[in-house]
């Protein structure tokens, strides 16, 4: 950013002035030590002005959070150059009202730290119970496996696109040099010279080459599998700094229900990993680590970042967010552990040889019974069957769909006209049934000609008073 080093309105005003004058200005490094110069060469284009205006306004918003008495910021819907002028005027007005924020009270910080320590003690009490530590280690290993696979996939993805990125960067670099040389010639009054005409031609050619390189990059991306977001991002705090422990935004960020939907496995993994990081760093040197070198190797070249240390620093820097996230993680982990201890907790051993030997009947809103040919009826809940949202310990959407399928079933055929748009849900229901019964193949198949779902098992709704 151009202005991320600015700590008050006056510094922001000077930085904007330097940018608009085309001179070299100085900003602090990312680490906060020393400074480096950034030259602004040649005429400032609208694209640069627009980016600079938005960044200056973003810094202004941060300053307003630190000092609420500052005036309202200019509207974003304005011409970039006009917007920069308005920002300069805003800085002058804000400088007169600026009051340095009072530093965070040390006692308050200690209270937040004690809150993290108290929660770490809760985690330690939890892992002292039988088999709980092994459950933590099992989940932590699974998370690390996914993290390592992501890094390997991301490295392959970036390596495949690197030649295209380098071409685009090279075109941009040469084009910037052309613009700088053209600016020099223009100042010397040589805009009609052959040299200036050649630079214009070079600029046009480089613009075309960049466009072709960008097109080639887009084609290359279309043929590759994007690795998606890094699993370590699940552990980052939400934008905006500290939030109240019970703030809805915290829960929505940590455990989003949609857009995109977060799987039960991802929620469970993140809960275990957050608690492991809290335990191992808050109680470091006092207790045995949950995630030792056997769980999270410290010298793995495929995983370059110390994600656990980064997450711990985020917890310390954002104690309010941390407390809310950890409380929710504790509930998720406790629900998972309770589910493991509940009887019967194991998926029944597959006794059926094929799907045709199985009959399923819905008994009530939370229970069904099933029977294998030659056997007896067995009752199970939606949770034991696998139709549970572990984030809320409630029935998931698939259970609702499955009950409606039973309502419309005529034994082995389900008219598809009601309910509609359930193809994706059907895929997930098939997976749930395969996992529960230990069988392979397709238990529910779509009959396109008759517009029905045909089940290889017998499905019935035994609830009283249910209507279609």
C-alpha angles and dihedrals in degrees: 000000000000096000108025090113094061113112100180140019094264093057090047091051092052092047091051090048092051091049093050093047091055093236129133115269132185131234133179120262121252090257090055095239124110124346140250133209124244114197118210103207126194130347115344109242126217092251092056091044092051092050091046092049093051092047092048090050090049090054088048090055090053090050090051090054089054093045112024092187092074117111124261116279125246118271116264092224097084140097108283096238091047089047092054089051090052090049090054090051090047091052092053091051093043093049089062091054098038117125120181109245115247111251117253111275112255092222091054091051090051090052091053091048090050087052090057090046092051091051090048088055089053090054090049091052088051096052092050090070121095115288093348094110090053090051089053092049092047092054093043091053090050091051091049091049090054091045092052092047089051093052091049092048092045092051091051090047094051093044090055092051098039096092091054093046091050091051091052092047091049091052091048092049094050091045091053089052090051091051091050093050091046090053091052093050091046091054089051091053093247098124091125094048123115089243091058091047090051091050090051089052091048090049091051092047093049090049090055092046091051091050091051091047090050090050090050089049092053091050091049091050090052090060095049133074109243108226090217126211119347113255088232088068088070087072098052121107119247120266115268100052125247120022130182113272092244096040112136090225090062093055093043091051096044097040110019115185096204148357087082105008113231115221122236088244092056092049092048093047093050092049093053093044094049091051092046092052091048092048097045096046103035092047097033112153093013103072139020114277119250093206103043124165090285090060102035110019112217097208103045109138091200091063105051100175129071092230093174094056091045091051091048092052089050089053091051093045093046105037095160092053090043095054093051093046093047093049090054091045090052090054092049093049093045090051090050092050092047089052091053092051097045117108122261090027104148125088106250115260109257107259097160118091093204141359094262090070093061128090123186127191128182109228103180141335093292106025142059135176130217137189135195116217109274092016137091132265116270124197121220134169125236088256093054090047091053101252095123136118101221091195091066101017087234135117112284127226092267091064090055091049093046091053091051090050089055090048091057096036120116092194104284101005129071118188107231098211090087121064101023136199096028102130094113091044088051091056091053092045090053090053091049092051093047091050093048099046097033093231131131131217129058114309093185122036130185115236103206096187096053094031093231138120109238116207121206087210129056113262124190138169108225097175116121119239097014114145131193 
